[in-house]
Amino acid sequence: METTITQRRIEGRYWNANGKGIAIVASITNPIDWAAYIGAGDSEEMDCTEDCIKEVAEYGVKLSEKDARHFFPDIELPYRR
């Protein structure tokens, strides 16, 4: 029996401060693991919140597991090392 692997992103927080979109995002590879990232982007260069979330998931700074679980307490998968 094959296991279906799915990937998704969840927005934990999003702020816009002084023209910068700032996001905390969980990147989940179900049923394997997950990690959370924080980052920012120029709002003028991004079309919307979704662009910032995508950018942070791909290029953001990885949070420690403790910080990640603060923002995403309901994710029960192992934290990506």
N, C-alpha and C positions, 0 to 999 in steps of 0.2 A: 504494500500500500504506500503510495507516494504522499508526502506531506507538501501541502501548498504553502509556499513562502510568499508573504505579502509585505509590501513596504508602504509606510504612510508617515505623514508628518502631522504633529499636533502643535498648535500655537499655545504656549503657556502664558505668555504676556507679550503685549505690544504697546510701545509708547512712541510718540512723535515729539521730539524735543529739539527746538532750534533748527528745524529742517532736517533732522536725522531720524530715520525710522530705527527703532531699537526693538529687538525681539529675542525671546527665549523660546526655543523650539525643541520638541522631542522628535527624533528620527527613529522610527521603530521598524525593525525587521522581524516580523512575526512568523514563526514562533521561536526565533533565535535569541535576539537581544535588542537593546535600545541604548541610546545616548541622547544627551541634551546639550544644546549649544546656545551661546549668546553672541550677538553681533549687532552691527549697525550699518546702515547704508544711507546715502544721500537721497532724501525724498524726491528731490527734483529729477534724479536719474531713474527712479523707480515709479512704475505706473500705479501701484497700489500696495496695500499691506501684504498681499500674497507674494509679490515680488521680493519683498524684504524677507518674508518667511523662507522662501526658496533659497535666497542668497545666504541666510544664516545657517540653514541646514547643510548647505554645501561647503561654506567657507568660514563658519563661525568658530569661536573658541569653545572647546569642549568643557562642560562644567564637571566639577567633582561629583561623585555619586551622591554625596550628602546634599549638595545644593540641588542637583537634578531631582532627587526624590522629594525635596521641599516643594518644588513647582509641579511635580507630576507624581503625587503619592499613590495613585491608583494603578500605575503600571507595574505588573507583577513579574515581568521578564527579568532575566539577569542584566545587569548594567554592562555595557560594552567596555572592555578594557583597552 
